[in-house]
């Protein structure tokens, strides 16, 4: 399941005064503190216009969930390489199941494509990555999760708004309290929508009077199509494609911050994996090399950016695109992703500190291996006469001292 999506579709409830919350990341939220917080939340929810009976019946029953706090505070310590991420998500089993679901649901998928313009194999791909085709929706009561995260306090205002949105979903009768379950962060249903996204985009496609993203494949896939259309999906376009780069390629041109026409990329020697020319289409694209110059290279089109509107991760977007391709019958990548060392946050912080000290401007030393750190690493590689692809492989990490103390 995806990480919580902090998208800009927030409702006025987010602007209400915040109740008593845990003071900082390290203060323990006690049962008494939680109950006091929930009492304040009830008052705020009623002041926000939610019916008093709805609020009291549902919020009075919420429980403090220590597991939610643990999961929220213990974000993954180690960075996962693209090779590891991709191999686990675009697996043979997921591809095979996706092809079965794609064939099984053809009438529905064709209807959704006509209505929303999203090809069916993409909808099945999102579905597969979010909940393994509805096989795992999460088991944590949504109100418990959202109330706990609100009162825990680190992002309390955001989760307070989502808690009130969840109450609105109950008010609408789309689901009952017993069945409103999902991820630790409050994402729900077969498409793992946060409540604000649910309220704006969920569709009752099967016509039973409920937007049932838990039990109805039709509602879930139609809602995904509705969301993607609003994010700006370009009809008749792919997400992107695998390519090959020439030996003298300038890797400073990689990344989503650089866009060129297909004709311009062709002039630079970019080709299809079999060596043929790129399509003669009037399109802009970016070049992405998620595991360096020895790994696969991709062109990312506008729909790649749309996928990132669902989840702001390049690896996630590549997995969605490639799983969709495989579901539609495409073969394996012509170049396999290259493994890379797993780095914890201390090691990434050391990398950033070293790059900054050497004058390569990695930016904030926050332990997160983002685009700024990769660009700085590319500048370091260039200064050492290496291929400047910004990929943190074992060779450059050892040279820069990040892996010096490892066996």
SEFI-412801 format. One record per residue (C-alpha): residue number from 1; z negated, x negated, y negated; residue in three letters. Coordinates in pm, whole numbers, plus 50000, padded with zeros to 5 digits. Layout:
N
doba | pz | px | py | drenfi
NUM | Z | X | Y | ALA
...
***
This chain:
407
doba | pz | px | py | drenfi
1 | 50000 | 50000 | 50000 | UNK
2 | 50069 | 49893 | 49655 | UNK
3 | 49825 | 49768 | 49398 | UNK
4 | 49708 | 50017 | 49137 | UNK
5 | 49986 | 50090 | 48891 | UNK
6 | 49872 | 50072 | 48530 | UNK
7 | 50176 | 50257 | 48401 | UNK
8 | 50190 | 50400 | 48049 | UNK
9 | 50180 | 50767 | 48152 | UNK
10 | 49822 | 50840 | 48051 | UNK
11 | 49680 | 51172 | 47940 | UNK
12 | 49449 | 51254 | 47645 | UNK
13 | 49145 | 51240 | 47873 | UNK
14 | 49173 | 50861 | 47858 | UNK
15 | 49075 | 50875 | 47492 | UNK
16 | 48745 | 51052 | 47550 | UNK
17 | 48415 | 50869 | 47499 | UNK
18 | 48315 | 50660 | 47798 | UNK
19 | 47993 | 50747 | 47985 | UNK
20 | 47720 | 50503 | 48078 | UNK
21 | 47885 | 50228 | 48280 | UNK
22 | 47788 | 49907 | 48451 | UNK
23 | 47764 | 49644 | 48179 | UNK
24 | 47983 | 49374 | 48327 | UNK
25 | 48158 | 49250 | 48636 | UNK
26 | 47839 | 49124 | 48796 | UNK
27 | 47587 | 49400 | 48721 | UNK
28 | 47516 | 49600 | 49035 | UNK
29 | 47581 | 49972 | 49017 | UNK
30 | 47279 | 50145 | 49166 | UNK
31 | 47267 | 50494 | 49313 | UNK
32 | 47055 | 50611 | 49019 | UNK
33 | 47297 | 50454 | 48772 | UNK
34 | 47589 | 50616 | 48950 | UNK
35 | 47430 | 50961 | 48940 | UNK
36 | 47354 | 50919 | 48569 | UNK
37 | 47714 | 50815 | 48508 | UNK
38 | 47849 | 51112 | 48704 | UNK
39 | 47633 | 51350 | 48499 | UNK
40 | 47795 | 51210 | 48185 | UNK
41 | 48136 | 51242 | 48344 | UNK
42 | 48076 | 51612 | 48412 | UNK
43 | 47998 | 51672 | 48047 | UNK
44 | 48306 | 51477 | 47938 | UNK
45 | 48534 | 51656 | 48183 | UNK
46 | 48420 | 51996 | 48055 | UNK
47 | 48465 | 51876 | 47696 | UNK
48 | 48819 | 51769 | 47794 | UNK
49 | 48901 | 52128 | 47885 | UNK
50 | 48849 | 52128 | 48260 | UNK
51 | 48681 | 52443 | 48397 | UNK
52 | 48305 | 52404 | 48430 | UNK
53 | 48294 | 52545 | 48784 | UNK
54 | 48572 | 52312 | 48902 | UNK
55 | 48395 | 52012 | 48750 | UNK
56 | 48049 | 52087 | 48882 | UNK
57 | 48163 | 52183 | 49232 | UNK
58 | 48366 | 51868 | 49278 | UNK
59 | 48190 | 51597 | 49078 | UNK
60 | 47844 | 51696 | 49199 | UNK
61 | 47957 | 51607 | 49550 | UNK
62 | 48101 | 51260 | 49478 | UNK
63 | 47943 | 50957 | 49643 | UNK
64 | 47909 | 50597 | 49537 | UNK
65 | 48142 | 50396 | 49761 | UNK
66 | 48032 | 50034 | 49791 | UNK
67 | 48349 | 49948 | 49985 | UNK
68 | 48559 | 50043 | 49682 | UNK
69 | 48361 | 49805 | 49459 | UNK
70 | 48395 | 49529 | 49716 | UNK
71 | 48770 | 49576 | 49739 | UNK
72 | 48810 | 49594 | 49363 | UNK
73 | 48613 | 49275 | 49301 | UNK
74 | 48749 | 49074 | 49590 | UNK
75 | 49113 | 49057 | 49497 | UNK
76 | 49297 | 48817 | 49729 | UNK
77 | 49169 | 48465 | 49675 | UNK
78 | 49484 | 48302 | 49807 | UNK
79 | 49835 | 48343 | 49677 | UNK
80 | 50077 | 48451 | 49948 | UNK
81 | 50416 | 48282 | 49962 | UNK
82 | 50729 | 48493 | 49939 | UNK
83 | 50814 | 48385 | 50294 | UNK
84 | 50487 | 48529 | 50424 | UNK
85 | 50511 | 48844 | 50213 | UNK
86 | 50872 | 48915 | 50305 | UNK
87 | 50832 | 48845 | 50676 | UNK
88 | 50540 | 49083 | 50707 | UNK
89 | 50697 | 49366 | 50510 | UNK
90 | 51062 | 49351 | 50612 | UNK
91 | 50977 | 49321 | 50980 | UNK
92 | 51193 | 49415 | 51277 | UNK
93 | 50961 | 49705 | 51357 | UNK
94 | 50972 | 49843 | 51003 | UNK
95 | 51351 | 49807 | 50993 | UNK
96 | 51393 | 49988 | 51326 | UNK
97 | 51159 | 50271 | 51228 | UNK
98 | 51328 | 50299 | 50889 | UNK
99 | 51667 | 50341 | 51053 | UNK
100 | 51529 | 50613 | 51277 | UNK
101 | 51376 | 50801 | 50983 | UNK
102 | 51694 | 50757 | 50780 | UNK
103 | 51904 | 50922 | 51050 | UNK
104 | 51645 | 51189 | 51124 | UNK
105 | 51619 | 51300 | 50760 | UNK
106 | 51987 | 51286 | 50662 | UNK
107 | 52016 | 51650 | 50543 | UNK
108 | 51713 | 51610 | 50315 | UNK
109 | 51818 | 51266 | 50192 | UNK
110 | 52171 | 51380 | 50108 | UNK
111 | 52027 | 51671 | 49911 | UNK
112 | 51794 | 51440 | 49718 | UNK
113 | 52079 | 51203 | 49640 | UNK
114 | 52285 | 51489 | 49500 | UNK
115 | 51994 | 51615 | 49290 | UNK
116 | 51836 | 51291 | 49168 | UNK
117 | 52101 | 51024 | 49224 | UNK
118 | 51885 | 50800 | 49444 | UNK
119 | 52048 | 50689 | 49772 | UNK
120 | 51848 | 50788 | 50078 | UNK
121 | 51801 | 50440 | 50220 | UNK
122 | 51611 | 50339 | 49905 | UNK
123 | 51380 | 50639 | 49929 | UNK
124 | 51308 | 50556 | 50292 | UNK
125 | 51244 | 50193 | 50196 | UNK
126 | 50982 | 50284 | 49934 | UNK
127 | 50824 | 50522 | 50183 | UNK
128 | 50815 | 50248 | 50447 | UNK
129 | 50657 | 49989 | 50221 | UNK
130 | 50401 | 50222 | 50066 | UNK
131 | 50259 | 50393 | 50375 | UNK
132 | 50463 | 50275 | 50675 | UNK
133 | 50664 | 50600 | 50667 | UNK
134 | 50356 | 50814 | 50627 | UNK
135 | 50170 | 50640 | 50906 | UNK
136 | 49882 | 50518 | 50690 | UNK
137 | 49784 | 50711 | 50379 | UNK
138 | 49437 | 50567 | 50323 | UNK
139 | 49109 | 50724 | 50423 | UNK
140 | 48888 | 50698 | 50112 | UNK
141 | 48804 | 51025 | 49931 | UNK
142 | 48994 | 51002 | 49604 | UNK
143 | 48720 | 51144 | 49382 | UNK
144 | 48467 | 50903 | 49533 | UNK
145 | 48698 | 50610 | 49466 | UNK
146 | 48779 | 50708 | 49109 | UNK
147 | 48421 | 50799 | 49017 | UNK
148 | 48296 | 50471 | 49163 | UNK
149 | 48556 | 50267 | 48974 | UNK
150 | 48483 | 50457 | 48652 | UNK
151 | 48110 | 50397 | 48673 | UNK
152 | 48148 | 50038 | 48793 | UNK
153 | 48293 | 49984 | 48452 | UNK
154 | 48546 | 49702 | 48449 | UNK
155 | 48838 | 49940 | 48392 | UNK
156 | 48627 | 50247 | 48346 | UNK
157 | 48830 | 50418 | 48076 | UNK
158 | 49149 | 50402 | 48282 | UNK
159 | 48987 | 50530 | 48599 | UNK
160 | 48801 | 50800 | 48408 | UNK
161 | 49136 | 50939 | 48297 | UNK
162 | 49263 | 50927 | 48653 | UNK
163 | 48948 | 51100 | 48779 | UNK
164 | 49010 | 51388 | 48538 | UNK
165 | 49375 | 51395 | 48646 | UNK
166 | 49264 | 51422 | 49009 | UNK
167 | 49052 | 51723 | 48912 | UNK
168 | 49361 | 51878 | 48754 | UNK
169 | 49546 | 51833 | 49084 | UNK
170 | 49264 | 52017 | 49263 | UNK
171 | 49274 | 52286 | 48994 | UNK
172 | 49647 | 52336 | 49058 | UNK
173 | 49581 | 52390 | 49429 | UNK
174 | 49814 | 52116 | 49551 | UNK
175 | 49549 | 51983 | 49789 | UNK
176 | 49192 | 52065 | 49881 | UNK
177 | 48901 | 51828 | 49832 | UNK
178 | 48871 | 51747 | 50203 | UNK
179 | 49230 | 51626 | 50225 | UNK
180 | 49243 | 51443 | 49891 | UNK
181 | 49215 | 51094 | 50036 | UNK
182 | 49402 | 50771 | 49973 | UNK
183 | 49360 | 50409 | 49877 | UNK
184 | 49049 | 50243 | 49737 | UNK
185 | 49214 | 50249 | 49392 | UNK
186 | 49291 | 50622 | 49396 | UNK
187 | 49658 | 50610 | 49499 | UNK
188 | 49747 | 50913 | 49706 | UNK
189 | 49993 | 51057 | 49953 | UNK
190 | 50294 | 50921 | 50136 | UNK
191 | 50426 | 50764 | 49815 | UNK
192 | 50086 | 50640 | 49693 | UNK
193 | 50100 | 50799 | 49347 | UNK
194 | 49811 | 50761 | 49107 | UNK
195 | 49698 | 51101 | 48975 | UNK
196 | 49875 | 51069 | 48637 | UNK
197 | 50203 | 50990 | 48812 | UNK
198 | 50141 | 51278 | 49053 | UNK
199 | 50094 | 51525 | 48768 | UNK
200 | 50412 | 51413 | 48596 | UNK
201 | 50649 | 51360 | 48888 | UNK
202 | 50527 | 51533 | 49205 | UNK
203 | 50770 | 51800 | 49331 | UNK
204 | 50719 | 52104 | 49553 | UNK
205 | 51052 | 52054 | 49728 | UNK
206 | 50979 | 52257 | 50040 | UNK
207 | 50884 | 52561 | 49832 | UNK
208 | 50544 | 52634 | 49984 | UNK
209 | 50372 | 52650 | 49646 | UNK
210 | 50204 | 52308 | 49668 | UNK
211 | 50306 | 51956 | 49573 | UNK
212 | 50188 | 51824 | 49906 | UNK
213 | 50246 | 51450 | 49906 | UNK
214 | 50011 | 51410 | 50203 | UNK
215 | 50165 | 51641 | 50462 | UNK
216 | 50518 | 51716 | 50343 | UNK
217 | 50789 | 51453 | 50380 | UNK
218 | 51020 | 51667 | 50167 | UNK
219 | 50773 | 51682 | 49880 | UNK
220 | 50690 | 51311 | 49906 | UNK
221 | 51049 | 51187 | 49911 | UNK
222 | 51162 | 51432 | 49640 | UNK
223 | 50874 | 51315 | 49421 | UNK
224 | 50974 | 50953 | 49474 | UNK
225 | 51332 | 51039 | 49377 | UNK
226 | 51214 | 51224 | 49067 | UNK
227 | 51002 | 50925 | 48960 | UNK
228 | 51281 | 50673 | 49017 | UNK
229 | 51531 | 50883 | 48822 | UNK
230 | 51296 | 50892 | 48524 | UNK
231 | 51241 | 50516 | 48549 | UNK
232 | 51614 | 50478 | 48484 | UNK
233 | 51785 | 50439 | 48821 | UNK
234 | 52154 | 50359 | 48777 | UNK
235 | 52372 | 50571 | 49003 | UNK
236 | 52640 | 50396 | 49203 | UNK
237 | 52464 | 50059 | 49167 | UNK
238 | 52281 | 49840 | 49413 | UNK
239 | 51943 | 49679 | 49352 | UNK
240 | 52106 | 49335 | 49371 | UNK
241 | 52238 | 49111 | 49645 | UNK
242 | 52196 | 48777 | 49817 | UNK
243 | 52412 | 48495 | 49677 | UNK
244 | 52469 | 48122 | 49707 | UNK
245 | 52428 | 47878 | 49421 | UNK
246 | 52633 | 47563 | 49357 | UNK
247 | 52477 | 47222 | 49412 | UNK
248 | 52467 | 47151 | 49037 | UNK
249 | 52314 | 47485 | 48939 | UNK
250 | 52085 | 47482 | 48634 | UNK
251 | 51762 | 47638 | 48762 | UNK
252 | 51635 | 47690 | 48408 | UNK
253 | 51866 | 47994 | 48417 | UNK
254 | 51667 | 48162 | 48692 | UNK
255 | 51418 | 48445 | 48639 | UNK
256 | 51431 | 48794 | 48496 | UNK
257 | 51420 | 48659 | 48142 | UNK
258 | 51783 | 48541 | 48172 | UNK
259 | 52068 | 48789 | 48213 | UNK
260 | 52437 | 48709 | 48240 | UNK
261 | 52746 | 48906 | 48333 | UNK
262 | 52883 | 48873 | 48685 | UNK
263 | 53187 | 48704 | 48536 | UNK
264 | 52966 | 48439 | 48371 | UNK
265 | 52774 | 48375 | 48693 | UNK
266 | 53106 | 48342 | 48876 | UNK
267 | 53222 | 48078 | 48628 | UNK
268 | 52905 | 47880 | 48707 | UNK
269 | 52993 | 47874 | 49076 | UNK
270 | 52774 | 48158 | 49201 | UNK
271 | 52925 | 48308 | 49516 | UNK
272 | 52860 | 48556 | 49792 | UNK
273 | 52685 | 48413 | 50101 | UNK
274 | 53019 | 48382 | 50284 | UNK
275 | 53171 | 48189 | 49992 | UNK
276 | 53380 | 48473 | 49853 | UNK
277 | 53381 | 48567 | 49485 | UNK
278 | 53128 | 48800 | 49328 | UNK
279 | 53242 | 49159 | 49269 | UNK
280 | 53454 | 49207 | 48958 | UNK
281 | 53213 | 49457 | 48804 | UNK
282 | 53101 | 49491 | 48442 | UNK
283 | 52731 | 49434 | 48515 | UNK
284 | 52448 | 49215 | 48396 | UNK
285 | 52229 | 49033 | 48644 | UNK
286 | 51953 | 48775 | 48674 | UNK
287 | 51927 | 48500 | 48936 | UNK
288 | 51604 | 48488 | 49137 | UNK
289 | 51499 | 48210 | 49375 | UNK
290 | 51162 | 48327 | 49512 | UNK
291 | 51118 | 48030 | 49746 | UNK
292 | 51297 | 47755 | 49559 | UNK
293 | 51638 | 47594 | 49585 | UNK
294 | 51617 | 47558 | 49963 | UNK
295 | 51548 | 47929 | 50012 | UNK
296 | 51754 | 48242 | 49955 | UNK
297 | 51894 | 48324 | 49610 | UNK
298 | 51954 | 48672 | 49474 | UNK
299 | 52123 | 48851 | 49188 | UNK
300 | 51897 | 49121 | 49045 | UNK
301 | 52067 | 49416 | 48874 | UNK
302 | 51921 | 49691 | 48655 | UNK
303 | 51791 | 49885 | 48954 | UNK
304 | 51581 | 49583 | 49051 | UNK
305 | 51400 | 49627 | 48721 | UNK
306 | 51361 | 49998 | 48797 | UNK
307 | 51192 | 49908 | 49126 | UNK
308 | 50954 | 49689 | 48930 | UNK
309 | 50867 | 49995 | 48720 | UNK
310 | 50712 | 50128 | 49041 | UNK
311 | 50535 | 49802 | 49123 | UNK
312 | 50544 | 49501 | 48891 | UNK
313 | 50603 | 49244 | 49159 | UNK
314 | 50924 | 49049 | 49214 | UNK
315 | 50835 | 49005 | 49582 | UNK
316 | 50777 | 49381 | 49619 | UNK
317 | 51109 | 49462 | 49451 | UNK
318 | 51295 | 49217 | 49673 | UNK
319 | 51127 | 49366 | 49980 | UNK
320 | 51226 | 49720 | 49876 | UNK
321 | 51585 | 49616 | 49813 | UNK
322 | 51625 | 49417 | 50131 | UNK
323 | 51451 | 49677 | 50350 | UNK
324 | 51686 | 49939 | 50204 | UNK
325 | 51982 | 49714 | 50288 | UNK
326 | 51860 | 49662 | 50643 | UNK
327 | 51798 | 50035 | 50693 | UNK
328 | 52158 | 50096 | 50583 | UNK
329 | 52282 | 49847 | 50844 | UNK
330 | 52291 | 49509 | 50668 | UNK
331 | 52210 | 49195 | 50862 | UNK
332 | 51949 | 48926 | 50808 | UNK
333 | 51942 | 48695 | 50510 | UNK
334 | 52186 | 48407 | 50540 | UNK
335 | 51908 | 48172 | 50427 | UNK
336 | 51552 | 48229 | 50541 | UNK
337 | 51263 | 48216 | 50289 | UNK
338 | 51091 | 47879 | 50276 | UNK
339 | 50717 | 47866 | 50360 | UNK
340 | 50485 | 47734 | 50092 | UNK
341 | 50119 | 47634 | 50087 | UNK
342 | 49869 | 47910 | 50023 | UNK
343 | 49679 | 47832 | 49705 | UNK
344 | 49344 | 47971 | 49600 | UNK
345 | 49268 | 48046 | 49237 | UNK
346 | 49085 | 47718 | 49188 | UNK
347 | 49392 | 47528 | 49301 | UNK
348 | 49623 | 47729 | 49075 | UNK
349 | 49384 | 47671 | 48786 | UNK
350 | 49393 | 47297 | 48858 | UNK
351 | 49774 | 47312 | 48863 | UNK
352 | 49775 | 47486 | 48525 | UNK
353 | 49524 | 47242 | 48378 | UNK
354 | 49725 | 46943 | 48496 | UNK
355 | 50053 | 47083 | 48366 | UNK
356 | 49894 | 47159 | 48029 | UNK
357 | 49745 | 46810 | 48010 | UNK
358 | 50088 | 46664 | 48081 | UNK
359 | 50238 | 46868 | 47797 | UNK
360 | 50432 | 47121 | 48003 | UNK
361 | 50268 | 47430 | 47850 | UNK
362 | 50157 | 47638 | 48146 | UNK
363 | 49963 | 47871 | 47918 | UNK
364 | 49632 | 48031 | 48009 | UNK
365 | 49443 | 47855 | 48288 | UNK
366 | 49368 | 48178 | 48469 | UNK
367 | 49439 | 48087 | 48831 | UNK
368 | 49737 | 48323 | 48851 | UNK
369 | 50070 | 48178 | 48958 | UNK
370 | 50295 | 48371 | 48721 | UNK
371 | 50630 | 48306 | 48550 | UNK
372 | 50476 | 48085 | 48280 | UNK
373 | 50319 | 47852 | 48535 | UNK
374 | 50644 | 47835 | 48734 | UNK
375 | 50842 | 47749 | 48421 | UNK
376 | 50592 | 47474 | 48339 | UNK
377 | 50618 | 47344 | 48694 | UNK
378 | 50997 | 47340 | 48658 | UNK
379 | 50963 | 47126 | 48345 | UNK
380 | 50739 | 46887 | 48537 | UNK
381 | 50994 | 46872 | 48821 | UNK
382 | 51271 | 46798 | 48574 | UNK
383 | 51068 | 46517 | 48418 | UNK
384 | 51034 | 46360 | 48763 | UNK
385 | 51402 | 46392 | 48854 | UNK
386 | 51335 | 46670 | 49105 | UNK
387 | 51524 | 46998 | 49140 | UNK
388 | 51364 | 47204 | 48865 | UNK
389 | 51331 | 47536 | 49050 | UNK
390 | 50961 | 47593 | 48970 | UNK
391 | 50879 | 47639 | 49337 | UNK
392 | 50531 | 47511 | 49434 | UNK
393 | 50622 | 47342 | 49762 | UNK
394 | 50400 | 47092 | 49940 | UNK
395 | 50587 | 46793 | 49797 | UNK
396 | 50542 | 46876 | 49427 | UNK
397 | 50188 | 47007 | 49474 | UNK
398 | 50087 | 46685 | 49646 | UNK
399 | 50252 | 46476 | 49377 | UNK
400 | 50081 | 46665 | 49098 | UNK
401 | 49743 | 46636 | 49275 | UNK
402 | 49674 | 46995 | 49370 | UNK
403 | 49680 | 46923 | 49746 | UNK
404 | 49545 | 46570 | 49719 | UNK
405 | 49211 | 46654 | 49879 | UNK
406 | 49350 | 46861 | 50165 | UNK
407 | 49388 | 46731 | 50517 | UNK
***
